Amino acid sequence: MIELKNISVRYGQKLVVDDLSAAVETGQLIALVGPNGSGKSSLLKAIAGLLPHDGTTSLSTTPRARAKQLAYLAQNCTAPTHRNVEDIIALGRTPYLGSLSKFSQADYQAVKAAADACETRTYFGREFGTLSGGEQMRVHLSRALATDAALLLADEPTTALDPYYQISLMNILRRSTHTGKTLIVALHDLNLAERFADRIWVMQSGRLVANKPANTALSENILRDVFKITPSGDIIG
């Protein structure tokens, strides 16, 4: 179980995550949803140890140990266009390498397993810049999975992807929970959240206003008060 206790994040005087506490069971996929500016990205960065914050998590506070415990897939992540795909995926093994150490058989196996899970092994030998946007995101996800961390944080990984790659990516994330991985995935698409998540966390103005099973979290009240829409998708106001 991953526990978050009283997490608060500030940018200067502005409170962007406000005293958030929650727990995630092992093997669950949590969809993190909320309007723009609700604090989703800041929360993920705080959990990853990339932002100063108040409160605690059950993860290690040591950067190297935390890098083995979790993998973080940033919003709009990039990679050098001239690098080969397999080299980018191999970056997921960085937490296990010393300054002079070479890849072990376990490292090679982790890269291959991640590539197989994301169907990116067919891209080996190609430069990253030759891939489509959906293919590139699969490579980034392969890199994250190659870390073989128990927790994966993904910040809006389906943004700007066409429906095929959105669903394909969410299927990969869903399958990764079958091996015991725990995922917290920030999403804008509420339909994807309901379809693929075990639970949905709804954020509004930095606070967690709902934490329920996916089939009940997006109630009429939540849709109206948080997202300003009706259950049929019409805009309110």
C-alpha positions as CSV (number, residue, x, y, z in Angstrom):
1,M,0.0,0.0,0.0
2,I,1.1,3.6,-0.8
3,E,0.1,6.1,1.8
4,L,0.0,9.9,1.4
5,K,-0.5,11.9,4.6
6,N,-1.3,15.6,4.7
7,I,0.5,16.5,1.4
8,S,0.6,20.2,0.8
9,V,2.4,22.0,-2.0
10,R,3.0,25.7,-2.4
11,Y,4.3,27.9,-5.2
12,G,5.3,30.9,-3.3
13,Q,2.3,32.0,-1.3
14,K,-0.1,30.0,-3.5
15,L,-1.4,26.7,-2.0
16,V,-1.8,24.3,-5.0
17,V,-2.2,21.0,-3.1
18,D,-4.1,21.4,0.2
19,D,-3.6,18.8,3.0
20,L,-4.3,15.8,0.8
21,S,-4.3,12.3,2.4
22,A,-5.1,9.0,0.6
23,A,-4.0,5.5,0.3
24,V,-3.5,3.2,-2.8
25,E,-3.8,-0.5,-2.6
26,T,-1.2,-2.6,-4.3
27,G,-2.1,-3.4,-7.9
28,Q,-4.7,-0.7,-8.3
29,L,-4.9,1.9,-11.1
30,I,-6.0,5.3,-9.7
31,A,-7.3,7.8,-12.2
32,L,-6.5,11.4,-11.0
33,V,-8.9,13.8,-12.5
34,G,-9.9,17.4,-12.1
35,P,-10.1,20.7,-14.0
36,N,-7.0,22.5,-15.2
37,G,-5.1,24.0,-12.3
38,S,-6.7,21.7,-9.7
39,G,-3.3,20.4,-8.6
40,K,-3.0,17.0,-10.3
41,S,0.5,17.6,-11.8
42,S,1.8,19.2,-8.6
43,L,0.6,16.2,-6.5
44,L,2.3,13.7,-8.8
45,K,5.6,15.7,-8.7
46,A,5.4,15.8,-4.9
47,I,4.9,12.1,-4.7
48,A,7.8,11.6,-7.1
49,G,10.0,13.8,-4.8
50,L,10.4,16.5,-7.5
51,L,8.6,19.3,-5.6
52,P,9.1,20.4,-2.0
53,H,6.1,19.6,0.1
54,D,4.7,19.3,3.5
55,G,3.3,16.0,4.7
56,T,4.7,12.5,4.2
57,T,4.5,9.5,1.9
58,S,5.3,5.8,2.7
59,L,8.0,6.0,0.0
60,S,11.7,6.3,0.7
61,T,13.0,9.8,1.3
62,T,16.4,8.8,-0.2
63,P,16.5,9.9,-3.9
64,R,18.3,6.8,-5.2
65,A,16.0,4.4,-3.3
66,R,12.9,6.3,-4.4
67,A,14.1,6.1,-8.0
68,K,13.8,2.4,-7.7
69,Q,10.5,2.5,-6.0
70,L,8.7,4.6,-8.5
71,A,8.8,5.6,-12.2
72,Y,7.5,9.0,-13.3
73,L,6.1,9.7,-16.8
74,A,6.0,13.4,-17.1
75,Q,3.5,15.5,-19.1
76,N,4.8,16.3,-22.6
77,C,8.0,14.2,-22.0
78,T,10.6,14.4,-24.7
79,A,13.7,12.5,-25.8
80,P,16.6,13.2,-28.2
81,T,15.3,12.6,-31.7
82,H,18.5,11.0,-32.9
83,R,18.8,8.4,-30.2
84,N,17.8,4.9,-30.9
85,V,14.6,3.6,-29.3
86,E,16.4,0.9,-27.3
87,D,18.8,3.4,-25.8
88,I,15.9,5.6,-24.6
89,I,14.1,2.6,-23.0
90,A,17.4,1.6,-21.3
91,L,17.4,4.9,-19.4
92,G,14.8,3.3,-17.2
93,R,17.6,1.2,-15.7
94,T,19.6,4.2,-14.6
95,P,18.7,3.9,-10.8
96,Y,20.4,0.5,-10.8
97,L,23.7,1.6,-12.4
98,G,26.8,3.0,-10.7
99,S,29.0,5.5,-12.3
100,L,31.1,2.8,-14.0
101,S,28.8,-0.2,-14.0
102,K,27.7,-1.9,-17.2
103,F,24.3,-3.4,-18.0
104,S,23.7,-6.7,-16.4
105,Q,21.6,-9.6,-17.8
106,A,18.8,-8.4,-15.5
107,D,19.0,-4.9,-17.0
108,Y,18.7,-6.3,-20.5
109,Q,15.8,-8.6,-19.5
110,A,14.0,-5.6,-17.9
111,V,14.4,-3.6,-21.1
112,K,13.1,-6.4,-23.3
113,A,10.2,-7.1,-21.0
114,A,9.2,-3.5,-21.0
115,A,9.5,-3.3,-24.8
116,D,7.4,-6.4,-25.2
117,A,4.7,-5.1,-22.8
118,C,4.4,-1.9,-24.9
119,E,5.0,-3.6,-28.2
120,T,8.0,-1.4,-29.0
121,R,10.6,-4.0,-29.7
122,T,9.8,-3.7,-33.4
123,Y,11.1,-0.1,-33.1
124,F,14.6,-1.2,-32.0
125,G,17.2,0.2,-34.3
126,R,15.1,3.2,-35.3
127,E,15.7,6.8,-34.2
128,F,13.2,8.2,-31.8
129,G,12.4,11.1,-34.1
130,T,11.2,8.8,-36.9
131,L,8.3,7.6,-34.7
132,S,4.7,9.0,-34.6
133,G,3.5,10.7,-31.5
134,G,1.6,7.6,-30.3
135,E,4.7,5.4,-31.0
136,Q,6.9,7.8,-29.0
137,M,4.6,7.7,-26.0
138,R,4.8,3.9,-26.1
139,V,8.6,4.3,-26.0
140,H,8.4,6.6,-23.0
141,L,6.1,4.2,-21.2
142,S,8.5,1.4,-22.0
143,R,11.3,3.4,-20.4
144,A,9.2,3.9,-17.3
145,L,8.3,0.2,-17.1
146,A,11.9,-0.8,-17.5
147,T,12.6,0.6,-14.1
148,D,10.5,-2.2,-12.8
149,A,9.2,0.0,-10.0
150,A,6.3,-0.9,-7.8
151,L,4.7,2.5,-8.4
152,L,4.1,4.3,-11.7
153,L,3.0,7.9,-11.9
154,A,1.9,9.1,-15.3
155,D,0.8,12.7,-16.0
156,E,-1.8,12.9,-18.8
157,P,-0.1,10.3,-21.0
158,T,-3.0,10.2,-23.4
159,T,-3.0,13.9,-24.2
160,A,-2.7,14.6,-28.0
161,L,-3.0,10.9,-28.9
162,D,-5.7,9.7,-31.3
163,P,-8.3,7.3,-30.0
164,Y,-6.4,4.1,-31.0
165,Y,-3.3,5.1,-29.1
166,Q,-5.2,6.4,-26.1
167,I,-7.0,3.1,-25.7
168,S,-3.8,1.1,-26.5
169,L,-1.8,3.0,-23.9
170,M,-4.5,2.6,-21.2
171,N,-4.7,-1.2,-22.0
172,I,-0.9,-1.4,-21.4
173,L,-1.3,0.5,-18.1
174,R,-4.2,-1.7,-17.0
175,R,-2.2,-4.9,-17.8
176,S,0.7,-3.7,-15.8
177,T,-1.4,-3.9,-12.6
178,H,-1.8,-7.6,-13.2
179,T,1.9,-8.0,-12.3
180,G,1.3,-6.1,-9.0
181,K,2.3,-2.6,-10.1
182,T,0.4,0.3,-8.6
183,L,-0.5,3.3,-10.9
184,I,-1.7,6.8,-10.4
185,V,-2.5,8.3,-13.8
186,A,-3.7,11.9,-14.3
187,L,-6.3,12.0,-17.0
188,H,-8.5,14.6,-18.7
189,D,-10.8,12.1,-20.4
190,L,-13.4,11.1,-17.8
191,N,-14.6,8.2,-20.0
192,L,-11.1,6.6,-20.0
193,A,-11.0,7.1,-16.2
194,E,-14.3,5.3,-15.7
195,R,-13.4,2.5,-18.1
196,F,-9.9,1.7,-17.0
197,A,-9.4,2.8,-13.3
198,D,-10.2,0.9,-10.1
199,R,-10.7,4.1,-8.3
200,I,-11.0,7.8,-9.2
201,W,-9.5,10.6,-7.3
202,V,-11.2,14.0,-8.1
203,M,-9.3,17.1,-7.3
204,Q,-10.6,20.7,-7.1
205,S,-8.7,23.7,-6.1
206,G,-5.9,21.6,-4.6
207,R,-8.2,19.4,-2.5
208,L,-9.3,15.8,-2.9
209,V,-13.0,16.0,-3.1
210,A,-13.8,12.4,-4.1
211,N,-12.0,9.1,-3.7
212,K,-14.4,6.3,-4.8
213,P,-14.6,3.3,-7.0
214,A,-14.6,4.3,-10.7
215,N,-18.2,3.4,-11.3
216,T,-19.5,5.8,-8.6
217,A,-16.9,8.6,-8.3
218,L,-18.2,10.7,-11.1
219,S,-21.6,11.4,-9.6
220,E,-24.0,14.0,-10.9
221,N,-23.0,16.4,-8.1
222,I,-19.3,16.0,-8.9
223,L,-19.8,16.5,-12.6
224,R,-21.9,19.6,-11.8
225,D,-19.8,21.2,-9.0
226,V,-16.3,20.3,-10.2
227,F,-16.4,19.9,-14.0
228,K,-19.4,22.2,-14.7
229,I,-21.1,19.7,-16.9
230,T,-24.2,17.5,-16.9
231,P,-24.1,13.7,-17.0
232,S,-25.0,13.9,-20.7
233,G,-22.0,16.2,-21.3
234,D,-23.7,19.5,-21.6
235,I,-22.0,22.6,-20.2
236,I,-23.6,24.2,-17.2
237,G,-23.8,28.0,-17.0
